[in-house]
C-alpha cells in the first residue's frame, strides 16, 4: 500500500508531502515526484520535474476545455522553480521523458539537439 500525506508542519520544505511505500518513505515538495519501484528496490526515488514544461505540454494538464482551477498555483510553482534554477539551486539534466522498465531500470530521453 502506498500513501501520501502532508509532511509535518515546520519541516524543511514548505508544502511538502510525504510519500510512504512498504520500501520506505520520502518527502517531496512542489515540482518533484516520487518513483516507487518494487519493495526490494529501496526507498522511493525523488525527481525534479520541469513544471513549466509539463504545464505547457501535458494533455493531463491542458487538454480540458477550460483552464484547471489550480492553474495559478501550478504557474506559481513553475515560476519559483525557474528562479531556483537561475539562482543555481537546481540544474537541468536535459531529460524530457522518463519510463521504467519491467526490471525497475529507469530509462530517460533527452530533447533533440537544436539544428
C-alpha positions as a Markdown table, in Angstrom:
| # | Residue | x | y | z |
|---|---|---|---|---|
| 1 | Unk | 0.0 | 0.0 | 0.0 |
| 2 | Unk | 1.2 | 3.5 | -0.9 |
| 3 | Unk | 0.1 | 6.6 | 0.9 |
| 4 | Unk | 0.7 | 10.3 | 0.6 |
| 5 | Unk | 0.0 | 12.8 | 3.3 |
| 6 | Unk | 1.2 | 16.3 | 4.3 |
| 7 | Unk | 4.6 | 16.4 | 5.8 |
| 8 | Unk | 4.9 | 17.7 | 9.4 |
| 9 | Unk | 4.5 | 21.4 | 9.8 |
| 10 | Unk | 7.7 | 23.3 | 10.3 |
| 11 | Unk | 9.7 | 20.9 | 8.0 |
| 12 | Unk | 12.5 | 22.0 | 5.7 |
| 13 | Unk | 10.3 | 22.2 | 2.6 |
| 14 | Unk | 7.1 | 24.3 | 2.6 |
| 15 | Unk | 4.1 | 22.4 | 1.2 |
| 16 | Unk | 6.0 | 19.1 | 1.4 |
| 17 | Unk | 4.2 | 15.8 | 1.0 |
| 18 | Unk | 5.4 | 12.5 | 2.5 |
| 19 | Unk | 5.1 | 9.5 | 0.2 |
| 20 | Unk | 5.2 | 6.3 | 2.1 |
| 21 | Unk | 5.6 | 2.8 | 0.5 |
| 22 | Unk | 6.4 | -0.5 | 2.0 |
| 23 | Unk | 10.0 | 0.0 | 0.9 |
| 24 | Unk | 10.4 | 3.4 | 2.7 |
| 25 | Unk | 9.2 | 7.0 | 2.6 |
| 26 | Unk | 10.4 | 10.3 | 1.2 |
| 27 | Unk | 9.2 | 13.9 | 1.4 |
| 28 | Unk | 8.6 | 15.7 | -1.9 |
| 29 | Unk | 8.0 | 19.4 | -2.5 |
| 30 | Unk | 6.4 | 21.3 | -5.3 |
| 31 | Unk | 8.0 | 20.4 | -8.6 |
| 32 | Unk | 9.0 | 16.9 | -7.5 |
| 33 | Unk | 7.6 | 13.4 | -7.8 |
| 34 | Unk | 8.4 | 10.1 | -6.2 |
| 35 | Unk | 9.1 | 7.0 | -8.2 |
| 36 | Unk | 8.1 | 3.9 | -6.3 |
| 37 | Unk | 9.6 | 0.6 | -7.5 |
| 38 | Unk | 9.4 | -3.0 | -6.3 |
| 39 | Unk | 9.7 | -3.4 | -2.5 |
| 40 | Unk | 13.2 | -4.8 | -3.0 |
| 41 | Unk | 14.4 | -1.6 | -4.8 |
| 42 | Unk | 14.7 | 0.5 | -1.6 |
| 43 | Unk | 13.0 | 3.8 | -0.8 |
| 44 | Unk | 11.2 | 5.7 | -3.5 |
| 45 | Unk | 13.4 | 7.9 | -5.6 |
| 46 | Unk | 12.7 | 11.6 | -5.8 |
| 47 | Unk | 13.0 | 13.5 | -9.1 |
| 48 | Unk | 12.6 | 17.2 | -10.0 |
| 49 | Unk | 10.0 | 17.9 | -12.7 |
| 50 | Unk | 10.1 | 20.9 | -15.1 |
| 51 | Unk | 6.7 | 22.1 | -14.0 |
| 52 | Unk | 6.6 | 24.8 | -16.8 |
| 53 | Unk | 7.3 | 22.2 | -19.4 |
| 54 | Unk | 4.6 | 19.8 | -18.0 |
| 55 | Unk | 2.1 | 22.7 | -17.8 |
| 56 | Unk | 2.8 | 23.7 | -21.5 |
| 57 | Unk | 2.9 | 20.2 | -23.0 |
| 58 | Unk | 0.9 | 17.6 | -21.0 |
| 59 | Unk | -2.6 | 16.6 | -22.0 |
| 60 | Unk | -3.2 | 15.7 | -18.4 |
| 61 | Unk | -3.0 | 19.4 | -17.6 |
| 62 | Unk | -4.1 | 21.3 | -20.7 |
| 63 | Unk | -6.5 | 19.1 | -22.7 |
| 64 | Unk | -9.5 | 20.3 | -20.8 |
| 65 | Unk | -12.0 | 22.8 | -22.4 |
| 66 | Unk | -11.5 | 25.3 | -19.5 |
| 67 | Unk | -8.3 | 26.0 | -17.5 |
| 68 | Unk | -7.7 | 23.9 | -14.4 |
| 69 | Unk | -8.9 | 25.6 | -11.2 |
| 70 | Unk | -5.3 | 25.2 | -9.9 |
| 71 | Unk | -3.6 | 26.7 | -13.0 |
| 72 | Unk | -2.5 | 29.8 | -10.9 |
| 73 | Unk | -0.8 | 27.6 | -8.3 |
| 74 | Unk | 0.9 | 25.5 | -11.0 |
| 75 | Unk | 2.2 | 28.6 | -12.8 |
| 76 | Unk | 3.4 | 30.0 | -9.4 |
| 77 | Unk | 5.3 | 26.7 | -8.7 |
| 78 | Unk | 6.8 | 26.9 | -12.3 |
| 79 | Unk | 8.0 | 30.5 | -11.7 |
| 80 | Unk | 9.5 | 29.6 | -8.3 |
| 81 | Unk | 11.2 | 26.6 | -9.8 |
| 82 | Unk | 12.8 | 28.7 | -12.7 |
| 83 | Unk | 14.0 | 31.2 | -10.1 |
| 84 | Unk | 15.7 | 28.4 | -8.2 |
| 85 | Unk | 17.3 | 27.2 | -11.5 |
| 86 | Unk | 18.6 | 30.7 | -12.2 |
| 87 | Unk | 20.0 | 31.0 | -8.7 |
| 88 | Unk | 21.9 | 27.7 | -9.1 |
| 89 | Unk | 19.8 | 25.8 | -6.6 |
| 90 | Unk | 18.8 | 23.3 | -9.3 |
| 91 | Unk | 20.2 | 22.3 | -12.7 |
| 92 | Unk | 18.6 | 20.9 | -15.8 |
| 93 | Unk | 19.5 | 17.3 | -16.9 |
| 94 | Unk | 18.0 | 17.8 | -20.3 |
| 95 | Unk | 15.7 | 14.9 | -19.7 |
| 96 | Unk | 12.3 | 15.3 | -21.2 |
| 97 | Unk | 11.0 | 11.7 | -21.0 |
| 98 | Unk | 11.1 | 9.1 | -18.3 |
| 99 | Unk | 10.0 | 5.4 | -18.3 |
| 100 | Unk | 10.5 | 2.5 | -16.0 |
| 101 | Unk | 11.5 | -0.9 | -17.5 |
| 102 | Unk | 9.9 | -4.1 | -16.1 |
| 103 | Unk | 13.1 | -4.8 | -14.2 |
| 104 | Unk | 12.9 | -1.4 | -12.5 |
| 105 | Unk | 15.6 | 0.3 | -14.6 |
| 106 | Unk | 14.9 | 4.0 | -15.1 |
| 107 | Unk | 15.0 | 5.0 | -18.8 |
| 108 | Unk | 15.3 | 8.6 | -19.8 |
| 109 | Unk | 15.1 | 10.5 | -23.0 |
| 110 | Unk | 16.6 | 13.9 | -23.8 |
| 111 | Unk | 15.5 | 16.6 | -26.2 |
| 112 | Unk | 16.9 | 16.6 | -29.7 |
| 113 | Unk | 19.8 | 19.0 | -30.3 |
| 114 | Unk | 18.7 | 22.2 | -31.9 |
| 115 | Unk | 19.8 | 22.5 | -35.6 |
